[in-house]
Amino acid sequence: MSRLGAILHERFDVDPAAVSPDTRLSELGVDSMLSADMMLDIEDALGFTFKNMDLPRDPTLQDVVDLIHANLVQAGS
């Protein structure tokens, strides 16, 4: 979550202290187009490629963290 907060801060100038797992991307002004850019930033920062980028509608930051974790586990298999 802290790494995601840092990416949001760098990319969208979001205060990392203002985010929590239940914060929705829409609350941060991140629409679907910007979230695609964010996912590319996450791939670069963590050094992996998403195999699955399925997020629920209006995802929370926890949804994004869960997706990252699932992809990292899948990549390690």
Beta strands, then each sheet from edge to edge (+ up, - down):
end
